[in-house]
Amino acid sequence: MAKFSYVVTDEVGIHGRPAGVLVKKCSEFKSNITIACKGKSADAKRIMGVMSLGAKKGDTVEVTIDGEDEAAAKTALEAFFKENF
């Protein structure tokens, strides 16, 4: 199991279009990916779950990756968050 935390720096947070881009990126991996924020968690491969977290600028999100390609997924997703959120 791999984990990392990220503080959202994007002005609009993780909503609509950015959430869709995140789901698409997470879907590239076989591992189970969970994203959590403010005491709620969701499957990062499901758009409604990601949007329901309501992650805004300044919020810390916790990403947990569990599966056969978790190391590659962690590396790619950490870079993805830094570039996009």
N, CA, C and O atoms as a MOPAC input file, in Angstrom:
PM7 MOZYME 1SCF
protein

 N      0.84900 1    -1.17700 1     0.00000 1
 C      0.00000 1     0.00000 1     0.00000 1
 C      0.89500 1     1.24000 1     0.00000 1
 O      1.86100 1     1.32500 1     0.75900 1
 N      0.56200 1     2.18600 1    -0.85200 1
 C      1.30400 1     3.44700 1    -0.94600 1
 C      0.35200 1     4.59300 1    -0.63600 1
 O     -0.83600 1     4.54000 1    -0.95300 1
 N      0.90300 1     5.63600 1    -0.00600 1
 C      0.08200 1     6.79800 1     0.35400 1
 C      0.86400 1     8.08000 1     0.13700 1
 O      2.09300 1     8.09100 1     0.19400 1
 N      0.13900 1     9.15900 1    -0.11300 1
 C      0.74600 1    10.48300 1    -0.09300 1
 C     -0.33600 1    11.51000 1     0.19900 1
 O     -1.52500 1    11.27700 1    -0.01800 1
 N      0.11600 1    12.65400 1     0.69800 1
 C     -0.78300 1    13.77500 1     0.99900 1
 C     -0.44700 1    14.92400 1     0.07200 1
 O      0.69100 1    15.06600 1    -0.37500 1
 N     -1.44100 1    15.73600 1    -0.21000 1
 C     -1.22500 1    16.90800 1    -1.05500 1
 C     -2.14700 1    18.03300 1    -0.60100 1
 O     -3.33500 1    17.80900 1    -0.36700 1
 N     -1.60500 1    19.23900 1    -0.47800 1
 C     -2.41000 1    20.41000 1    -0.14200 1
 C     -2.81400 1    21.08100 1    -1.45600 1
 O     -1.95600 1    21.48000 1    -2.24400 1
 N     -4.10600 1    21.20200 1    -1.68400 1
 C     -4.63000 1    21.77600 1    -2.92500 1
 C     -4.24600 1    23.24900 1    -3.00800 1
 O     -4.53000 1    24.02700 1    -2.09700 1
 N     -3.60300 1    23.62200 1    -4.10400 1
 C     -3.18100 1    25.01300 1    -4.30200 1
 C     -3.98000 1    25.70800 1    -5.40300 1
 O     -3.92400 1    26.93100 1    -5.53100 1
 N     -4.71500 1    24.94200 1    -6.19100 1
 C     -5.51600 1    25.51900 1    -7.26700 1
 C     -6.63500 1    26.36400 1    -6.67600 1
 O     -7.28200 1    25.94800 1    -5.71500 1
 N     -6.86700 1    27.52500 1    -7.23000 1
 C     -7.87800 1    28.46300 1    -6.73500 1
 C     -9.27800 1    27.86000 1    -6.66000 1
 O    -10.03600 1    28.17000 1    -5.74100 1
 N     -9.62700 1    27.00100 1    -7.62000 1
 C    -10.98400 1    26.45000 1    -7.68100 1
 C    -11.10300 1    25.06000 1    -7.05200 1
 O    -12.19500 1    24.49400 1    -6.99700 1
 N     -9.98800 1    24.51400 1    -6.58200 1
 C    -10.04100 1    23.20600 1    -5.94100 1
 C    -10.21600 1    22.07800 1    -6.95000 1
 O     -9.88400 1    22.21300 1    -8.12700 1
 N    -10.74500 1    20.96300 1    -6.45700 1
 C    -10.95800 1    19.78600 1    -7.31300 1
 C    -12.45900 1    19.63000 1    -7.53000 1
 O    -13.15600 1    19.04700 1    -6.69900 1
 N    -12.94500 1    20.14900 1    -8.63500 1
 C    -14.36700 1    20.09000 1    -8.96800 1
 C    -14.50200 1    19.76600 1   -10.44500 1
 O    -13.48900 1    19.65900 1   -11.13700 1
 N    -15.68500 1    19.61000 1   -10.93800 1
 C    -16.01900 1    19.42000 1   -12.34800 1
 C    -14.91900 1    18.90300 1   -13.25400 1
 O    -14.53600 1    17.73500 1   -13.18600 1
 N    -14.41800 1    19.78300 1   -14.10000 1
 C    -13.42100 1    19.38300 1   -15.09900 1
 C    -12.15100 1    18.82500 1   -14.45100 1
 O    -11.68800 1    17.76500 1   -14.87200 1
 N    -11.56600 1    19.48600 1   -13.44700 1
 C    -10.36900 1    18.89500 1   -12.83000 1
 C    -10.62300 1    17.50800 1   -12.22900 1
 O     -9.75600 1    16.63600 1   -12.29600 1
 N    -11.78600 1    17.30700 1   -11.65500 1
 C    -12.11900 1    15.99400 1   -11.09800 1
 C    -12.17200 1    14.95300 1   -12.21200 1
 O    -11.71800 1    13.82300 1   -12.02900 1
 N    -12.71700 1    15.32400 1   -13.34700 1
 C    -12.78600 1    14.41900 1   -14.49200 1
 C    -11.41500 1    14.03200 1   -15.00300 1
 O    -11.17800 1    12.87900 1   -15.36400 1
 N    -10.51100 1    15.00200 1   -15.03300 1
 C     -9.13800 1    14.73600 1   -15.46700 1
 C     -8.45200 1    13.79400 1   -14.47900 1
 O     -7.71700 1    12.89600 1   -14.88800 1
 N     -8.69100 1    13.99500 1   -13.17900 1
 C     -8.12000 1    13.12000 1   -12.15500 1
 C     -8.64200 1    11.69300 1   -12.30500 1
 O     -7.86100 1    10.74200 1   -12.25600 1
 N     -9.92900 1    11.53700 1   -12.48500 1
 C    -10.52800 1    10.20600 1   -12.64800 1
 C     -9.93100 1     9.50400 1   -13.86300 1
 O     -9.62200 1     8.31400 1   -13.80900 1
 N     -9.77400 1    10.23600 1   -14.94400 1
 C     -9.19100 1     9.66200 1   -16.16000 1
 C     -7.76200 1     9.18500 1   -15.89600 1
 O     -7.37400 1     8.10200 1   -16.33500 1
 N     -6.98600 1     9.99300 1   -15.17900 1
 C     -5.60600 1     9.61600 1   -14.86400 1
 C     -5.58000 1     8.37900 1   -13.97000 1
 O     -4.81200 1     7.45100 1   -14.22400 1
 N     -6.40000 1     8.35600 1   -12.94000 1
 C     -6.44000 1     7.21000 1   -12.02300 1
 C     -6.86800 1     5.93500 1   -12.72500 1
 O     -6.43000 1     4.84400 1   -12.35900 1
 N     -7.71900 1     6.06600 1   -13.72800 1
 C     -8.21800 1     4.89800 1   -14.45400 1
 C     -7.14400 1     4.22800 1   -15.30100 1
 O     -7.35400 1     3.12300 1   -15.80000 1
 N     -6.00200 1     4.87500 1   -15.46900 1
 C     -4.89900 1     4.28200 1   -16.21500 1
 C     -4.21300 1     3.15800 1   -15.42600 1
 O     -3.43000 1     2.39200 1   -15.98700 1
 N     -4.51000 1     3.06500 1   -14.12600 1
 C     -3.82900 1     2.10600 1   -13.26900 1
 C     -4.76800 1     0.99000 1   -12.81500 1
 O     -5.97300 1     1.20000 1   -12.67600 1
 N     -4.20600 1    -0.19100 1   -12.58800 1
 C     -4.98100 1    -1.34000 1   -12.12800 1
 C     -5.27100 1    -1.27700 1   -10.63300 1
 O     -6.26100 1    -1.84100 1   -10.16600 1
 N     -4.41200 1    -0.59300 1    -9.88600 1
 C     -4.54600 1    -0.51800 1    -8.42700 1
 C     -5.83300 1     0.18100 1    -8.01100 1
 O     -6.39500 1     0.98100 1    -8.75800 1
 N     -6.29000 1    -0.14200 1    -6.79500 1
 C     -7.40300 1     0.58400 1    -6.18700 1
 C     -6.85000 1     1.89900 1    -5.66000 1
 O     -5.83900 1     1.91000 1    -4.95900 1
 N     -7.50400 1     3.00700 1    -5.99200 1
 C     -7.03700 1     4.32500 1    -5.58200 1
 C     -8.17200 1     5.02800 1    -4.85700 1
 O     -9.27400 1     5.18300 1    -5.38400 1
 N     -7.87300 1     5.44900 1    -3.62900 1
 C     -8.85600 1     6.13600 1    -2.80200 1
 C     -8.33800 1     7.53100 1    -2.49800 1
 O     -7.15100 1     7.71600 1    -2.22700 1
 N     -9.22800 1     8.51200 1    -2.54500 1
 C     -8.87200 1     9.88300 1    -2.19500 1
 C     -9.75300 1    10.30000 1    -1.01800 1
 O    -10.95600 1    10.03900 1    -1.01200 1
 N     -9.15300 1    10.94100 1    -0.03300 1
 C     -9.88800 1    11.35100 1     1.15800 1
 C     -9.62500 1    12.83100 1     1.44600 1
 O     -8.53700 1    13.34900 1     1.19400 1
 N    -10.65100 1    13.49000 1     1.97900 1
 C    -10.54200 1    14.90300 1     2.32900 1
 C    -11.61500 1    15.23200 1     3.36000 1
 O    -12.77600 1    14.85900 1     3.19600 1
 N    -11.22800 1    15.92300 1     4.40900 1
 C    -12.17100 1    16.38300 1     5.44200 1
 C    -13.03600 1    15.25000 1     6.00300 1
 O    -14.24000 1    15.42000 1     6.19900 1
 N    -12.41700 1    14.10100 1     6.25800 1
 C    -13.12700 1    12.99100 1     6.88300 1
 C    -13.96800 1    12.13900 1     5.94600 1
 O    -14.59200 1    11.17400 1     6.38800 1
 N    -13.99800 1    12.47600 1     4.66300 1
 C    -14.73800 1    11.67300 1     3.69100 1
 C    -13.74300 1    11.04300 1     2.73000 1
 O    -12.67500 1    11.60100 1     2.48100 1
 N    -14.09500 1     9.87500 1     2.18700 1
 C    -13.23300 1     9.24700 1     1.19400 1
 C    -14.06200 1     8.75800 1     0.01500 1
 O    -15.27000 1     8.55100 1     0.12100 1
 N    -13.37700 1     8.57900 1    -1.11300 1
 C    -14.06900 1     8.16300 1    -2.33000 1
 C    -13.11900 1     7.38400 1    -3.22700 1
 O    -11.89900 1     7.52900 1    -3.14100 1
 N    -13.69500 1     6.56400 1    -4.08200 1
 C    -12.95100 1     5.86100 1    -5.12400 1
 C    -12.51400 1     6.92500 1    -6.12600 1
 O    -13.35200 1     7.62300 1    -6.69700 1
 N    -11.21400 1     7.04800 1    -6.34100 1
 C    -10.69000 1     8.08900 1    -7.23300 1
 C    -10.96100 1     7.80600 1    -8.70600 1
 O    -10.60900 1     8.61200 1    -9.56800 1
 N    -11.57700 1     6.67700 1    -8.99800 1
 C    -11.92200 1     6.35600 1   -10.38400 1
 C    -13.39400 1     6.65000 1   -10.67400 1
 O    -13.90200 1     6.29900 1   -11.73900 1
 N    -14.07200 1     7.29000 1    -9.73300 1
 C    -15.49800 1     7.61800 1    -9.88200 1
 C    -15.69800 1     9.11900 1    -9.70200 1
 O    -15.45000 1     9.66500 1    -8.62700 1
 N    -16.14500 1     9.77200 1   -10.75800 1
 C    -16.24800 1    11.23500 1   -10.77300 1
 C    -17.15200 1    11.79100 1    -9.68000 1
 O    -16.80900 1    12.78600 1    -9.04200 1
 N    -18.28400 1    11.17300 1    -9.46100 1
 C    -19.20300 1    11.70900 1    -8.45000 1
 C    -18.60000 1    11.60900 1    -7.05300 1
 O    -18.80800 1    12.48900 1    -6.21800 1
 N    -17.86200 1    10.55000 1    -6.80600 1
 C    -17.20800 1    10.40000 1    -5.50900 1
 C    -16.15700 1    11.47700 1    -5.28700 1
 O    -16.09100 1    12.07600 1    -4.21400 1
 N    -15.33500 1    11.72300 1    -6.30600 1
 C    -14.29000 1    12.74400 1    -6.19700 1
 C    -14.91100 1    14.12200 1    -5.99600 1
 O    -14.44500 1    14.89600 1    -5.16000 1
 N    -15.94900 1    14.43000 1    -6.74700 1
 C    -16.60300 1    15.73300 1    -6.62800 1
 C    -17.29400 1    15.89000 1    -5.27400 1
 O    -17.37300 1    16.99800 1    -4.74300 1
 N    -17.79200 1    14.79200 1    -4.71700 1
 C    -18.51700 1    14.87100 1    -3.44500 1
 C    -17.60400 1    15.24700 1    -2.27100 1
 O    -18.09000 1    15.65500 1    -1.21500 1
 N    -16.29700 1    15.11200 1    -2.44900 1
 C    -15.36200 1    15.46900 1    -1.38700 1
 C    -15.30300 1    16.97900 1    -1.15800 1
 O    -15.00900 1    17.43300 1    -0.05200 1
 N    -15.58400 1    17.75000 1    -2.20500 1
 C    -15.58300 1    19.20400 1    -2.07800 1
 C    -14.22800 1    19.77700 1    -1.71300 1
 O    -14.15400 1    20.73400 1    -0.94100 1
 N    -13.14700 1    19.21100 1    -2.25400 1
 C    -11.79600 1    19.68100 1    -1.93200 1
 C    -11.56700 1    21.07200 1    -2.50800 1
 O    -11.70000 1    21.29000 1    -3.71300 1
 N    -11.22200 1    22.00400 1    -1.63800 1
 C    -10.99400 1    23.39200 1    -2.02900 1
 C     -9.54100 1    23.78000 1    -1.77600 1
 O     -8.78100 1    23.02800 1    -1.16500 1
 N     -9.17100 1    24.95300 1    -2.25000 1
 C     -7.81400 1    25.45300 1    -2.03900 1
 C     -7.49200 1    25.44600 1    -0.54200 1
 O     -8.28400 1    25.90700 1     0.28000 1
 N     -6.31700 1    24.91300 1    -0.21100 1
 C     -5.88100 1    24.85100 1     1.17800 1
 C     -6.22700 1    23.54600 1     1.88000 1
 O     -5.67000 1    23.25000 1     2.93800 1
 N     -7.14000 1    22.75700 1     1.30900 1
 C     -7.49700 1    21.46300 1     1.89900 1
 C     -6.39600 1    20.43600 1     1.61400 1
 O     -5.74000 1    20.47600 1     0.57400 1
 N     -6.21600 1    19.53200 1     2.55200 1
 C     -5.26200 1    18.43600 1     2.35700 1
 C     -6.02900 1    17.20400 1     1.91400 1
 O     -7.00100 1    16.79900 1     2.55100 1
 N     -5.58100 1    16.61500 1     0.81600 1
 C     -6.16600 1    15.35800 1     0.35700 1
 C     -5.15300 1    14.24200 1     0.60200 1
 O     -3.94700 1    14.42500 1     0.44300 1
 N     -5.67600 1    13.08800 1     0.99000 1
 C     -4.85700 1    11.90600 1     1.22600 1
 C     -5.18900 1    10.89700 1     0.12700 1
 O     -6.35200 1    10.55200 1    -0.07900 1
 N     -4.16800 1    10.43400 1    -0.56900 1
 C     -4.36500 1     9.46100 1    -1.64000 1
 C     -3.74400 1     8.13600 1    -1.20400 1
 O     -2.58100 1     8.08800 1    -0.80500 1
 N     -4.53100 1     7.06300 1    -1.28600 1
 C     -4.07400 1     5.72700 1    -0.93000 1
 C     -4.17400 1     4.84100 1    -2.16600 1
 O     -5.20300 1     4.80600 1    -2.84100 1
 N     -3.09900 1     4.13300 1    -2.44600 1
 C     -3.02900 1     3.28700 1    -3.63700 1
 C     -2.66500 1     1.87800 1    -3.19300 1
 O     -1.69200 1     1.68100 1    -2.46600 1
 N     -3.44600 1     0.90300 1    -3.63200 1
 C     -3.20800 1    -0.47700 1    -3.23100 1
 C     -3.40900 1    -1.39700 1    -4.43200 1
 O     -4.51000 1    -1.49700 1    -4.97400 1
 N     -2.33400 1    -2.06600 1    -4.84000 1
 C     -2.45400 1    -2.98300 1    -5.97100 1
 C     -1.12400 1    -3.25200 1    -6.62800 1
 O     -0.07400 1    -2.83300 1    -6.14000 1
 N     -1.18100 1    -3.95200 1    -7.73500 1
 C      0.02600 1    -4.43300 1    -8.38500 1
 C      0.90700 1    -3.34000 1    -8.98000 1
 O      2.11700 1    -3.53200 1    -9.10000 1
 N      0.33400 1    -2.20200 1    -9.35600 1
 C      1.14400 1    -1.12500 1    -9.93900 1
 C      1.16300 1     0.11400 1    -9.04000 1
 O      1.26400 1     1.24000 1    -9.52800 1
 N      1.06600 1    -0.10200 1    -7.71800 1
 C      0.95600 1     1.01400 1    -6.78100 1
 C      2.17100 1     1.93800 1    -6.79700 1
 O      2.01100 1     3.15100 1    -6.65800 1
 N      3.37400 1     1.40300 1    -6.96200 1
 C      4.56900 1     2.26000 1    -6.96300 1
 C      4.54900 1     3.21200 1    -8.15900 1
 O      4.81000 1     4.40600 1    -8.01300 1
 N      4.24400 1     2.68300 1    -9.32200 1
 C      4.17900 1     3.52000 1   -10.52900 1
 C      3.04000 1     4.52500 1   -10.41700 1
 O      3.18300 1     5.68000 1   -10.81600 1
 N      1.91100 1     4.08200 1    -9.87300 1
 C      0.75000 1     4.96800 1    -9.72400 1
 C      1.07000 1     6.10500 1    -8.76100 1
 O      0.71000 1     7.25300 1    -9.02000 1
 N      1.73500 1     5.80000 1    -7.66300 1
 C      2.08000 1     6.83300 1    -6.67600 1
 C      2.96600 1     7.90300 1    -7.30300 1
 O      2.71200 1     9.09800 1    -7.15400 1
 N      4.00600 1     7.46500 1    -8.00600 1
 C      4.92300 1     8.40400 1    -8.65400 1
 C      4.18300 1     9.27900 1    -9.65700 1
 O      4.34500 1    10.49900 1    -9.66300 1
 N      3.37300 1     8.65700 1   -10.50100 1
 C      2.65200 1     9.40100 1   -11.53400 1
 C      1.61100 1    10.34500 1   -10.93600 1
 O      1.46300 1    11.47700 1   -11.39800 1
 N      0.89100 1     9.89100 1    -9.91600 1
 C     -0.16200 1    10.72000 1    -9.33600 1
 C      0.38700 1    11.87300 1    -8.50900 1
 O     -0.20400 1    12.95300 1    -8.49400 1
 N      1.50400 1    11.66700 1    -7.82200 1
 C      2.11800 1    12.78500 1    -7.09300 1
 C      2.50200 1    13.89100 1    -8.07000 1
 O      2.25200 1    15.06700 1    -7.80600 1
 N      3.10300 1    13.52300 1    -9.18800 1
 C      3.47400 1    14.51000 1   -10.20900 1
 C      2.22000 1    15.15800 1   -10.80200 1
 O      2.18900 1    16.36500 1   -11.03900 1
 N      1.19500 1    14.34900 1   -11.03700 1
 C     -0.06200 1    14.85800 1   -11.59700 1
 C     -0.69200 1    15.90600 1   -10.68100 1
 O     -1.12100 1    16.95900 1   -11.15400 1
 N     -0.75200 1    15.63100 1    -9.37600 1
 C     -1.32800 1    16.57900 1    -8.42800 1
 C     -0.53500 1    17.88200 1    -8.43100 1
 O     -1.13100 1    18.95900 1    -8.43100 1
 N      0.78400 1    17.80800 1    -8.43500 1
 C      1.61400 1    19.01400 1    -8.41700 1
 C      1.40700 1    19.85900 1    -9.67000 1
 O      1.43500 1    21.08800 1    -9.60100 1
 N      1.20300 1    19.21600 1   -10.80200 1
 C      1.01900 1    19.93000 1   -12.07300 1
 C     -0.39100 1    20.50300 1   -12.23000 1
 O     -0.57300 1    21.52900 1   -12.88600 1
 N     -1.38900 1    19.84400 1   -11.62900 1
 C     -2.77300 1    20.18900 1   -11.92200 1
 C     -3.57100 1    20.78900 1   -10.77000 1
 O     -4.57800 1    21.45500 1   -11.01200 1
 N     -3.15400 1    20.57300 1    -9.53500 1
 C     -3.95900 1    21.03800 1    -8.40500 1
 C     -3.14300 1    21.88400 1    -7.44900 1
 O     -3.66800 1    22.35700 1    -6.44100 1

